[in-house]
Structures are given as C-alpha cells and as structure tokens.
C-alpha cells in the first residue's frame, strides 16, 4: 500500500473512532462527578455498579403529569425505590441508603424542598444534583453513586437518569415512606375513613377558616383551602363534584394531612405545611400498639364525592428471640390498618371540619409515635421510627 493511500486510510479510521472517544470521555466525566456527589462515596466499586439497574414499570418522561397522588417508597433491605401514581406502580429503581454508622431514618416523610444543583451543607460542599429534601436535618434524595449496597451518610442516592425523572415528577408535599422491607399501597374501604363534604365554592379563603375547640378551651383558626400555586405542595387541578360552579375554572386545591398519635392521644391537621388545628381523640385499648399506617385519598369514584383510599402499613420493629429475627406483628398489614381505624374515636366536629377540607391527595397517618422533632416550619408531619 502506497504512503498516500495508507495516510488516507488512517485518517478515515481516526474520524470513525471520534464519536466513541467522545462518548467515553463524557461517561467518565459524569462518573467522576457522581463519585463526589454522595456523602460517603466509596473509593472503589465494581465496574458493573457504574450502571446501577433501573427497572421502569412504565417509561417516565419529565413532561409526564401524574394521574393522581404520588408515593415514593424506599426499601432498605432491597436497596430499592418504588414510585406509585394514584396507587399503581409506575417505576422502580435501585438506590443506595445510609451505612451502619449513618443509617437512613425509617418512617413517614415528604418532599419539603427541591434544588436541581445542590451542594451539601454538611459534607464539604459535596454535589447533590437533583436534590429533593425530606428533612431539614440533612436527609434527601439525590443523584449519586449507587454501588448496590448502603454507602451514604443517610441520604438516598439515585441513579442519574432516575433522579432526573423523579425530580421532574415529584413536587413539594409528595409522600416519601422509608421502610426496612418492601411495602406497597393497597386499596382499603372502611367506614371510619373520612368522606369529602366540601363547602360551596363561592366562599373566600378567609370565610373558609375553621375553628376547633379542644378540652383546654383553646381555639386555633385554620387557613383557607385555596393557596397560591407557589406555596402549594403536590396538587393538581382537581374539581370536587358539586363544589365548582358550572363554567368556572377549576382551582388548585391543597390536600390536608391528618396525624393521629397513640402516644399523645391526639389528632393534628396540617394543610400546605401549615398547622390548622388539633383535638384529643379516644383510643380503645390505648396500651396496645396501633402500628404506623399511611392512608391516602386517591381519586373520586363514579363522579361522586366518595374517595378511593389506599393504605401503606409499615412493619413494626424486629426483636431478637433465640438468635432468630422474628417480626413482632404476625397479622397481615392491611388488616392491621383496618384494626387501627376501628380503635380510634374522633370528635364529630373535627370529622366535619376535615370532611370539608378533604380532597384527593389528602392523607391520614396513624402511628404509635408522637410528632417527630423533624416536624416544623414548612414540613408535613414527619414520623421517625428509627
């Protein structure tokens, strides 16, 4: 082969190989970025872990709009996140949670703030891209190294692609449940669940304020059901049957959260992260545990004011008995949710006020625990089980 022809062949080979070289460089650039993004990224990990598995039950694109309330459920044992929309599984991905010395807390949380390019305030400004905070003390979901095992300082690391999709889908107020094992929402029907009975749509936010009196003779005025979209947790343009005049544009409605604590024998209500009121409740056999259960109102059924409900029941702690780990509660978890509802007596006045504010996306949390110290300004109810 002559020198000119040889030079031409070599030049052609160089041009053909250029795209793969560029892609290879981009991959390692992101890989290097990810290795610094977590709180406690391991220095070495296996090559196959650089592409942590992300199994999607449905292709989720950033522009997709949820059909109903979103629920993010994290399983520590499986190192897995499951995403539910309106009670149905739509996506699942591997995650990396906290190591033994810095465990990821178990319990009930929600997204309280979001930032696309965040840096850790605790760990030397480590990058936490597509960050969704669930506690003000530093726990968040964000993109990072996912080596197939716990590796963080408590945060929940997501693969890059999944973190981007989840960041676009989830809003402030999206429920996050962290459990030892895989739990999932199941449909539930119980006569003790709240029923939506909205007020007339013509009332103003000021006139829709409610006042509930407790046994201590204290009153707590509530805020109206309609807030500005800038301060609205996960909401949608939901039209409550019979509540909006014909031809009027639907309003953005803020779901409420109700928390019943066996420890405190009290019911608390928040809306848009704002406390509304609290009242005492009676619990049958108060010395016996209720468990921790998250009931969520889904969509309206058959164009009526009746709401479809789901429940996620979190297993209780485990105890050691003759060196064998056994679960304390043997009763199926959905049945435990029904049992908990049946044991709680709520004042009729409080039920009436809750029914007037109830919309799809509203939730009822029942727990043996009290209100966590993490619950505060600009948070929903936070229940920490560990």
C-alpha positions in Angstrom: 0.0 0.0 0.0 1.4 3.3 -1.0 2.1 6.1 1.5 -0.7 8.4 0.3 -3.3 5.6 0.4 -2.1 4.5 3.9 -2.4 8.0 5.2 -5.9 8.3 3.8 -7.0 5.0 5.5 -5.6 6.1 8.8 -7.3 9.5 8.6 -10.7 7.7 7.9 -10.2 5.4 10.9 -9.5 8.3 13.1 -12.7 10.1 12.0 -14.8 6.9 12.6 -13.5 6.4 16.1 -14.0 10.0 17.2 -17.7 9.6 18.4 -16.9 6.7 20.6 -13.9 8.5 22.1 -16.2 11.5 22.9 -18.9 9.3 24.4 -16.3 7.5 26.5 -15.0 10.8 27.8 -18.5 12.0 28.7 -19.1 8.8 30.6 -16.0 9.2 32.7 -16.7 12.9 33.2 -20.2 12.0 34.7 -18.7 9.0 36.6 -16.1 11.3 38.3 -18.9 13.8 39.1 -21.0 11.1 40.7 -18.1 9.8 42.8 -18.2 13.2 44.6 -21.9 13.6 44.8 -22.7 11.4 47.8 -21.9 11.9 51.4 -19.8 8.8 51.8 -18.9 7.6 48.3 -16.6 4.5 48.3 -13.3 4.9 46.6 -13.5 1.7 44.7 -16.5 -0.3 43.4 -17.1 -2.9 40.8 -17.4 -1.8 37.1 -21.0 -3.2 36.7 -22.2 -0.9 39.5 -21.5 2.2 37.5 -24.7 1.3 35.6 -27.0 0.5 38.6 -30.1 -1.2 37.4 -33.2 0.9 36.9 -36.3 -1.2 36.1 -39.1 1.0 34.9 -42.6 -0.4 35.0 -43.5 2.4 32.7 -41.4 4.9 30.7 -41.4 8.1 32.8 -40.6 11.3 30.9 -40.0 14.6 32.6 -43.1 16.1 30.8 -45.4 13.4 32.1 -48.1 14.5 34.5 -49.1 12.2 37.4 -52.7 10.9 37.2 -53.1 11.2 41.0 -51.1 11.4 44.3 -47.5 10.2 44.0 -46.0 8.0 46.7 -42.2 7.3 46.9 -41.5 4.1 48.9 -37.9 3.1 49.8 -37.0 -0.4 50.9 -33.7 -0.5 52.9 -33.4 -4.3 52.7 -33.9 -4.3 48.9 -32.0 -1.1 48.3 -34.9 -0.2 46.0 -37.2 2.7 45.4 -40.7 2.2 44.1 -42.8 5.0 42.7 -46.6 4.8 42.8 -49.0 7.1 40.9 -52.6 7.0 42.0 -51.9 3.7 43.8 -50.3 2.0 40.8 -46.6 1.1 40.4 -45.1 3.2 37.6 -41.4 3.0 38.2 -38.8 1.1 40.2 -35.0 1.7 40.6 -32.1 0.7 42.7 -30.8 3.1 45.4 -28.1 3.4 47.9 -29.0 4.3 51.5 -27.0 5.1 54.7 -24.3 2.9 56.1 -24.5 1.4 59.6 -22.9 4.4 61.4 -25.1 6.8 59.5 -28.4 5.0 58.8 -31.2 6.3 56.7 -34.1 7.0 59.0 -37.2 4.9 58.8 -40.7 6.4 58.8 -43.0 8.8 57.0 -41.7 11.9 55.3 -42.5 14.1 52.3 -40.6 16.3 49.9 -40.1 19.7 51.6 -37.8 21.4 49.1 -36.2 20.8 45.8 -33.0 22.1 44.1 -31.5 21.0 40.8 -27.9 21.7 41.6 -27.4 21.5 45.4 -24.2 21.2 47.4 -24.1 19.6 50.9 -24.1 22.0 53.8 -22.6 19.2 56.0 -20.1 17.3 53.9 -17.6 19.8 52.4 -20.0 21.1 49.7 -20.3 17.7 48.1 -22.6 17.9 45.0 -26.1 16.6 45.4 -27.7 17.0 41.9 -31.5 16.8 41.6 -31.9 17.0 45.3 -35.2 16.5 47.0 -35.0 17.2 50.7 -37.2 15.2 53.2 -35.8 16.6 56.5 -34.3 19.9 57.4 -31.5 18.0 59.3 -30.0 16.8 56.0 -31.7 13.8 54.6 -32.6 14.0 50.9 -33.0 12.0 47.7 -30.4 12.9 45.0 -28.3 11.6 42.2 -25.1 9.8 43.2 -23.1 6.7 43.3 -25.3 3.6 43.6 -22.9 0.6 44.2 -25.6 -1.9 45.0 -25.3 -1.6 48.8 -25.7 1.1 51.5 -23.0 3.7 51.0 -24.3 7.1 52.1 -24.4 9.2 55.3 -28.1 8.8 55.4 -29.3 10.2 52.1 -31.0 8.1 49.5 -28.8 8.1 46.3 -30.5 7.6 43.0 -29.1 6.7 39.6 -28.7 9.8 37.4 -31.4 9.1 34.9 -33.9 8.1 37.6 -33.1 11.1 39.7 -33.8 13.5 36.8 -37.2 11.8 36.1 -38.2 11.7 39.7 -37.1 15.4 40.2 -39.5 16.5 37.4 -42.4 14.3 38.6 -42.4 14.9 42.4 -43.5 18.1 43.9 -43.3 19.7 47.4 -45.5 17.6 49.5 -45.0 14.3 47.7 -45.2 11.5 50.3 -42.0 9.5 51.0 -42.1 6.3 53.0 -38.9 4.6 54.1 -39.3 1.0 55.5 -37.0 -1.9 56.2 -38.7 -4.1 53.7 -40.7 -3.6 50.6 -44.2 -2.2 51.4 -46.8 -1.1 49.0 -50.2 0.7 48.9 -53.3 -1.5 48.9 -56.9 -0.3 48.5 -58.9 -0.1 51.6 -62.6 0.6 52.4 -63.5 1.4 56.0 -66.5 3.3 57.4 -64.1 5.2 59.7 -62.3 6.8 56.7 -63.2 10.5 56.1 -65.7 11.4 53.4 -65.4 14.5 51.3 -68.2 17.1 52.0 -66.8 20.3 50.6 -68.3 23.7 51.2 -69.8 25.8 48.5 -67.2 27.1 46.0 -68.3 30.7 46.4 -66.7 31.0 49.9 -63.5 33.0 50.1 -60.3 31.7 51.7 -61.0 34.0 54.7 -64.5 32.7 55.2 -63.4 29.1 54.9 -61.3 29.3 58.0 -62.3 26.8 60.7 -62.1 26.9 64.4 -61.9 23.8 66.6 -62.1 23.9 70.4 -60.2 21.3 72.4 -60.6 20.3 76.0 -58.2 23.0 77.2 -60.6 25.6 75.8 -58.2 26.8 73.2 -59.0 27.7 69.7 -56.9 27.5 66.5 -58.1 29.3 63.4 -57.3 27.5 60.2 -56.1 28.8 56.9 -58.3 28.6 53.8 -58.2 25.6 51.5 -57.0 27.7 48.5 -53.4 28.9 48.5 -51.2 30.3 45.9 -49.6 27.8 43.5 -46.2 29.0 44.5 -46.7 27.6 48.0 -48.7 24.5 47.1 -47.4 21.0 47.8 -48.2 18.3 45.3 -51.6 19.4 43.8 -53.5 19.1 40.6 -56.4 21.0 39.0 -59.0 18.9 40.8 -62.7 19.6 40.5 -64.6 18.4 43.5 -68.0 17.2 42.3 -70.6 19.9 43.1 -68.1 22.3 44.6 -67.4 24.5 41.5 -70.0 26.5 39.6 -70.6 25.3 36.0 -68.2 27.0 33.6 -65.8 28.2 36.3 -62.2 27.4 36.0 -61.1 24.6 38.5 -59.0 25.8 41.4 -55.7 24.4 42.7 -56.6 22.7 45.9 -54.1 22.0 48.7 -54.5 18.5 50.2 -54.6 18.2 54.0 -52.7 15.8 56.2 -54.2 14.3 59.4 -52.0 12.7 62.0 -53.3 10.6 64.9 -50.8 9.8 67.6 -51.4 7.0 70.1 -48.6 8.3 72.3 -50.3 11.7 72.6 -53.9 10.6 72.2 -54.4 13.5 69.8 -55.3 14.3 66.2 -53.4 17.0 64.3 -54.3 18.6 60.9 -52.0 20.5 58.5 -52.6 22.0 55.1 -49.9 23.1 52.8 -47.3 22.5 55.6 -49.4 24.9 57.8 -50.9 23.7 61.1 -54.7 24.1 61.2 -55.9 22.6 64.5 -55.6 19.6 66.9 -58.0 17.8 69.1 -57.9 15.0 71.6 -59.1 11.5 70.5 -60.0 8.4 72.3 -58.2 5.2 71.5 -59.7 1.8 72.5 -57.2 -0.3 74.5 -54.6 2.5 74.5 -51.9 0.3 76.0 -51.9 -1.9 72.8 -49.9 -0.7 69.7 -51.7 0.6 66.7 -48.7 0.4 64.3 -47.9 3.0 61.7 -50.2 3.4 58.7 -50.4 5.9 55.9 -53.9 6.2 54.3 -54.1 8.3 51.1 -57.2 9.6 49.4 -56.9 8.9 45.7 -59.4 9.9 43.0 -63.2 10.4 43.3 -65.2 7.3 42.5 -68.0 7.3 39.9 -68.2 11.1 39.6 -69.3 11.4 43.2 -67.8 12.8 46.4 -66.7 9.3 47.5 -63.0 9.0 47.5 -60.9 5.8 46.8 -58.4 5.2 49.6 -55.1 3.2 49.8 -53.1 2.3 52.9 -49.4 1.6 53.4 -48.7 -0.2 56.6 -45.1 -0.2 58.0 -44.0 -3.3 59.8 -43.1 -2.9 63.4 -39.6 -3.2 64.8 -37.9 -6.6 64.9 -36.9 -8.3 68.1 -34.3 -11.0 68.8 -35.6 -14.2 70.1 -33.2 -17.2 70.5 -30.9 -15.7 67.9 -33.7 -15.7 65.3 -35.1 -12.4 63.9 -38.9 -12.6 64.1 -41.4 -10.0 63.2 -43.5 -8.8 66.1 -46.7 -8.4 64.2 -48.0 -11.6 62.6 -51.3 -10.2 61.4 -51.3 -9.2 57.6 -50.5 -5.5 57.4 -53.7 -4.3 55.5 -55.8 -5.9 58.2 -53.7 -4.0 60.8 -54.7 -0.8 59.1 -58.4 -1.6 59.5 -57.9 -2.6 63.1 -56.2 0.8 63.8 -59.1 2.7 62.2 -61.7 0.8 64.2 -60.0 1.7 67.5 -59.9 5.5 67.1 -62.8 7.7 68.2 -62.6 11.2 66.6 -64.8 14.1 67.8 -67.7 14.7 65.4 -66.9 18.3 65.0 -63.4 17.5 63.9 -64.7 14.9 61.4 -66.9 17.6 59.9 -64.1 20.1 59.5 -61.8 17.5 58.0 -64.5 16.4 55.6 -65.0 19.9 54.3 -61.2 20.2 53.5 -60.7 16.7 52.2 -59.5 16.3 48.6 -57.6 13.7 46.5 -54.0 13.7 47.8 -55.1 14.2 51.4 -53.7 11.7 53.9 -54.3 10.2 57.3 -51.3 9.0 59.3 -51.9 6.8 62.3 -48.9 5.9 64.5 -47.9 4.8 68.0 -45.2 7.6 67.8 -45.6 11.3 68.6 -44.7 14.1 66.3 -41.0 13.9 65.4 -38.7 16.9 66.2 -38.2 17.0 62.4 -41.8 18.2 62.1 -41.7 22.0 62.0 -41.9 25.0 59.8 -42.5 24.2 56.1 -42.9 20.4 56.7 -45.7 18.0 56.6 -46.0 15.6 59.5 -42.8 13.6 59.9 -42.8 10.3 61.8 -39.4 8.8 62.5 -39.4 5.1 63.5 -35.6 4.9 64.0 
